[in-house]
Amino acid sequence: MIEKISIVIATKNSAKTLQACLNSIFEQAYANIEIVIFDGASDDETIQILKENDSKIDFWLSEPDEGLYYAFNKALDKLTGDWVLFLGSDDLLLPGFSQMAQELTGRSTIYYGNVLYKGRKSSGYMSAYKIAKSGMSHQSMFYSSDIFKRHRYNLDYKISADSILNLDCWSDKSIKWIYKDHIIAIYNDTGLSATNFDQLLLKNMSGLVLKHFGRGIWLRYKFRELKKNLKMFFKN
């Protein structure tokens, strides 16, 4: 049986990029894909694009919401796939998506690969320290859907709730992490998380690293922060 992959997209005034994003899904060699889209009451041509593609979209709804991760949490209650991938409305899937899709097995597992970011292959195998230091690109991650029976996006984090979700999953010892060297998507470098930083995450990051990774990695993280601050001090 070919397992179903749910692709979740949140939109808000995404008319300039949405059709290209959808086309990159429609062109995939892997056939068993479910597309779930929640739109935050767009007032541009986004709704028209959704209507024009209605026969190829499994579920979509447009209504006022409280942002990206609120929409993602709503989508989790609608999807029916065995695996879940979250895609930005300005991102593009690559053939690596279908290649990875053929290799998904088991439950309570997160498979992750790579993205193209600013034209370069990014991410790769993530050690615990690398996750603590830089986080991961959710466009490269396939979550077993049963994970979301236990974990959801923390809506306190308006820009980086995906990072918090991944930290929670890292601490959940029932979840396996498997890296595959496929380039899954082109990560757009003008989106929300690429052009903004979550101040709440910045405030809480030290404590989060200690909680999820332990004292050894926390000390490496603090030393790195100290070096960065000293560099900025002497530069100024």
C-alpha positions as CSV (number, residue, x, y, z in Angstrom):
1,M,0.0,0.0,0.0
2,I,1.3,3.4,-0.9
3,E,1.0,5.6,2.1
4,K,-0.8,9.0,1.9
5,I,1.2,12.2,2.4
6,S,-0.8,15.2,3.6
7,I,0.7,18.6,2.4
8,V,-0.5,21.4,4.6
9,I,-0.3,25.0,3.3
10,A,-1.4,28.2,5.1
11,T,-2.2,31.1,2.9
12,K,-2.9,34.8,3.4
13,N,-2.8,37.1,0.3
14,S,-0.6,34.6,-1.5
15,A,-1.8,35.2,-5.1
16,K,1.7,36.0,-6.4
17,T,3.2,32.6,-5.4
18,L,0.4,30.1,-4.7
19,Q,-0.2,28.7,-8.2
20,A,3.5,28.0,-8.7
21,C,3.5,26.2,-5.3
22,L,0.5,24.2,-6.2
23,N,2.0,23.3,-9.6
24,S,5.1,22.0,-7.9
25,I,2.8,19.6,-6.0
26,F,0.7,18.6,-9.0
27,E,3.9,17.7,-10.9
28,Q,5.2,15.2,-8.4
29,A,5.7,11.6,-9.5
30,Y,4.4,10.3,-6.1
31,A,0.7,10.0,-6.5
32,N,-0.9,9.5,-3.1
33,I,-0.9,13.2,-1.9
34,E,-3.6,15.0,0.0
35,I,-3.5,18.8,-0.1
36,V,-5.1,20.7,2.8
37,I,-5.1,24.5,2.7
38,F,-6.3,27.0,5.3
39,D,-6.5,30.6,4.2
40,G,-6.6,33.6,6.6
41,A,-9.4,35.5,4.8
42,S,-7.3,36.8,1.9
43,D,-8.5,39.9,0.1
44,D,-6.3,39.5,-3.1
45,E,-6.7,36.8,-5.8
46,T,-5.8,33.9,-3.5
47,I,-9.4,32.7,-3.2
48,Q,-9.9,32.7,-7.0
49,I,-6.8,30.6,-7.4
50,L,-8.1,28.1,-4.7
51,K,-11.4,27.9,-6.6
52,E,-9.7,27.3,-9.9
53,N,-7.7,24.4,-8.4
54,D,-10.6,23.1,-6.3
55,S,-10.7,19.7,-8.1
56,K,-7.1,19.0,-7.2
57,I,-7.2,20.3,-3.6
58,D,-8.7,17.8,-1.1
59,F,-9.8,20.5,1.4
60,W,-9.6,24.2,1.7
61,L,-11.2,26.8,3.8
62,S,-10.9,30.6,4.0
63,E,-11.8,32.4,7.2
64,P,-10.2,34.9,9.6
65,D,-7.6,33.3,11.8
66,E,-4.7,34.1,14.2
67,G,-1.8,33.4,11.9
68,L,0.3,30.7,10.3
69,Y,0.6,28.2,13.1
70,Y,-3.1,28.6,14.1
71,A,-3.9,27.6,10.5
72,F,-1.5,24.7,10.8
73,N,-3.1,23.4,14.0
74,K,-6.6,23.7,12.3
75,A,-5.3,21.7,9.4
76,L,-4.1,18.9,11.6
77,D,-7.7,18.2,12.5
78,K,-8.7,17.8,8.8
79,L,-5.9,15.7,7.3
80,T,-6.1,12.0,6.7
81,G,-2.6,11.2,5.6
82,D,-0.1,8.8,7.2
83,W,2.6,11.5,6.9
84,V,2.5,15.3,7.1
85,L,4.6,17.9,5.4
86,F,4.1,21.7,6.0
87,L,4.8,23.9,3.0
88,G,4.9,27.6,2.6
89,S,2.6,29.1,-0.1
90,D,5.8,30.7,-1.5
91,D,7.8,27.4,-1.5
92,L,8.3,24.9,-4.3
93,L,8.5,21.1,-4.1
94,L,11.3,19.4,-6.0
95,P,11.6,15.8,-7.3
96,G,13.3,14.9,-4.0
97,F,9.9,15.0,-2.4
98,S,8.8,12.0,-4.4
99,Q,12.1,10.3,-3.9
100,M,11.8,10.7,-0.1
101,A,8.1,9.7,-0.1
102,Q,9.1,6.2,-1.4
103,E,11.3,5.6,1.6
104,L,8.9,6.5,4.4
105,T,8.2,3.5,6.8
106,G,7.1,3.0,10.4
107,R,5.3,5.3,12.8
108,S,6.4,7.9,15.3
109,T,9.2,8.9,13.0
110,I,10.4,12.2,11.5
111,Y,12.2,11.9,8.2
112,Y,14.1,15.0,7.1
113,G,16.2,15.9,4.1
114,N,17.5,19.2,2.6
115,V,16.2,22.3,1.1
116,L,17.5,24.8,-1.5
117,Y,17.9,28.1,0.3
118,K,19.2,31.1,-1.7
119,G,20.2,28.7,-4.4
120,R,22.3,26.5,-2.1
121,K,21.7,23.1,-0.6
122,S,21.0,23.6,3.0
123,S,20.4,21.6,6.2
124,G,21.8,18.1,5.9
125,Y,22.2,15.8,8.8
126,M,21.4,17.5,12.1
127,S,23.2,16.8,15.3
128,A,21.6,17.8,18.6
129,Y,24.0,20.8,18.8
130,K,23.2,21.9,15.2
131,I,19.4,21.8,15.9
132,A,20.0,23.8,19.1
133,K,22.2,26.3,17.2
134,S,20.2,26.8,14.0
135,G,17.0,24.9,13.9
136,M,15.5,23.0,10.9
137,S,13.6,23.8,7.8
138,H,10.1,22.4,8.1
139,Q,9.8,22.2,4.3
140,S,12.3,19.3,4.5
141,M,10.4,17.3,7.2
142,F,7.9,14.5,6.9
143,Y,6.2,13.9,10.3
144,S,4.4,10.6,11.0
145,S,0.8,11.8,11.5
146,D,0.4,10.0,14.9
147,I,3.0,12.4,16.3
148,F,0.2,15.1,16.3
149,K,-1.9,13.1,18.7
150,R,0.7,14.3,21.3
151,H,2.2,17.5,19.9
152,R,0.8,20.7,18.4
153,Y,2.2,24.1,17.5
154,N,2.6,26.4,20.5
155,L,0.8,29.6,19.4
156,D,2.7,31.8,21.8
157,Y,5.5,31.7,19.2
158,K,4.2,33.7,16.3
159,I,7.2,33.2,14.0
160,S,9.1,30.1,15.3
161,A,6.5,27.7,16.6
162,D,7.9,25.1,14.1
163,S,11.2,25.3,16.0
164,I,9.4,24.8,19.3
165,L,7.5,21.8,17.9
166,N,10.8,20.2,16.8
167,L,12.3,20.7,20.2
168,D,9.4,19.0,21.8
169,C,9.6,16.2,19.3
170,W,13.4,15.9,20.0
171,S,12.7,15.4,23.7
172,D,10.0,12.8,23.0
173,K,12.0,9.6,23.1
174,S,9.3,7.6,21.4
175,I,10.0,9.6,18.2
176,K,12.8,8.4,15.8
177,W,14.6,10.9,13.5
178,I,15.9,9.7,10.2
179,Y,17.9,11.7,7.7
180,K,17.8,11.1,3.9
181,D,19.9,13.0,1.5
182,H,17.2,14.3,-0.8
183,I,16.5,18.0,-1.6
184,I,12.8,18.3,-0.8
185,A,11.9,21.9,-1.6
186,I,13.0,25.4,-2.5
187,Y,12.7,27.4,0.7
188,N,11.7,31.0,-0.2
189,D,14.0,33.5,1.5
190,T,11.4,36.3,1.7
191,G,8.8,34.5,3.9
192,L,7.9,35.3,7.5
193,S,10.5,33.2,9.3
194,A,13.3,34.1,6.8
195,T,12.9,37.8,7.3
196,N,11.9,38.1,10.9
197,F,13.1,36.8,14.3
198,D,10.8,35.6,17.1
199,Q,11.6,37.7,20.1
200,L,10.0,35.3,22.5
201,L,12.2,32.5,21.1
202,L,15.2,34.8,21.5
203,K,14.2,35.4,25.2
204,N,13.6,31.8,26.0
205,M,16.2,30.0,23.8
206,S,18.8,29.5,26.5
207,G,16.4,27.8,28.8
208,L,14.9,25.7,25.9
209,V,18.4,24.4,25.0
210,L,19.0,23.4,28.5
211,K,15.6,21.7,28.8
212,H,15.7,19.8,25.6
213,F,19.4,19.0,25.1
214,G,21.0,19.0,28.5
215,R,23.8,20.8,30.2
216,G,26.7,19.8,27.8
217,I,25.1,21.2,24.7
218,W,23.7,24.2,26.7
219,L,27.3,25.1,27.7
220,R,28.5,24.9,24.1
221,Y,25.5,27.1,23.1
222,K,26.3,29.7,25.8
223,F,30.0,29.8,24.9
224,R,29.0,30.4,21.2
225,E,26.7,33.2,22.3
226,L,29.5,34.7,24.4
227,K,31.9,34.7,21.5
228,K,29.3,36.3,19.3
229,N,28.6,39.0,21.8
230,L,32.3,39.7,22.4
231,K,32.8,40.0,18.6
232,M,30.0,42.5,18.3
233,F,31.3,44.4,21.3
234,F,34.8,44.8,19.9
235,K,33.4,45.5,16.4
236,N,31.5,48.5,17.8
